[in-house]
Amino acid sequence: MRFRRHVVEPYETGPILAFGGPVSNLQATRALRAEAVRLGIPAARVICTGDVVAYCGDPVATVAEIRDWGCHVVAGNCERQLAEDAEGCGCGFDEGSTCDRLSAAWYAHARGAMDAETRAWMAGLPDEVSLGNIAAIHGGWTDISRFLWPTSAETDFIEELAKRAELTQAPQPQIVLAGHCGLPFCRQIENTLWVNAGSVGMPPNDGSPRTCYAIIDGDRVTQHRLDYDWPGAQSAMQAANLTQGYDRCLETGQWPSLEILPAALRPSG
């Protein structure tokens, strides 16, 4: 598939709200939209790094909320797979791993809920959104499902920036916004600040039900947590029979499996 980059011109100056992975969590998506209104940040300065649809119970309503909001959206692996009516989520989980097995239920639920018009919207999403000196991507330029962690080698990030230069012939961005891994972090890579805003729809495995977003104001990035109606989101999952573990994560803030995490990010002992 040809790489698609959307350059926002002209673009509004001012603080930018960035978030990843709504993952079919309607309650969290609505709460974040309300937070953007409270902060006075219009949709033109809001960027989602993809996976609008995934683990939770309201895929159709979450897509509708995002589209009504009108924010910028980068295609995640879930959007790419659902657009093609593919049989798997394309998340990059190791075959046979717990995450791979758990994905069967939530992906089947999302896939079964999609209609042709929603698939067409997903198919039209860009691989990158460029907003001034910011470049937003899902996982990486080498692979939409690449997991880049706070502990990943610097060379992994450099490889991604080199691939972007090859694909876009554009100057190196001052800030990269990325998603996919679900953990919020910032890493300075050469002259670029690599920012993962975390997932707004699933907590970052730290024991709190609060989810994540980031605010970019010039060259200053702040990471934030979002309080929202997680019991409502959990009930939606349970009503959809999505009770394989991610429903409990909304309450406990603990992922159902840590297999995907690098050893350095797993609890010791």
HELIX and SHEET records of a PDB file:
HELIX    1   1 LEU A   26  LEU A   39  1                                  14    
HELIX    2   2 ALA A   43  ARG A   45  5                                   3    
HELIX    3   3 PRO A   59  TRP A   69  1                                  11    
HELIX    4   4 ASN A   77  ALA A   83  1                                   7    
HELIX    5   5 THR A   98  ALA A  113  1                                  16    
HELIX    6   6 ALA A  116  ALA A  123  1                                   8    
HELIX    7   7 GLU A  154  THR A  168  1                                  15    
HELIX    8   8 TRP A  230  ALA A  239  1                                  10    
HELIX    9   9 TYR A  246  THR A  252  1                                   7    
HELIX   10  10 ALA A  263  LEU A  265  5                                   3    
SHEET    1   A 6 ARG A   5  VAL A   7  0                                        
SHEET    2   A 6 GLU A 128  LEU A 131  1                                        
SHEET    3   A 6 ILE A 134  ALA A 136 -1                                        
SHEET    4   A 6 ILE A 175  ALA A 178  1                                        
SHEET    5   A 6 THR A 192  ASN A 196  1                                        
SHEET    6   A 6 PHE A 185  ILE A 189 -1                                        
SHEET    1   B 5 HIS A  72  VAL A  73  0                                        
SHEET    2   B 5 VAL A  46  CYS A  48  1                                        
SHEET    3   B 5 ILE A  16  PHE A  19  1                                        
SHEET    4   B 5 THR A 211  ASP A 217 -1                                        
SHEET    5   B 5 ARG A 220  LEU A 226 -1                                        
END                                                                             
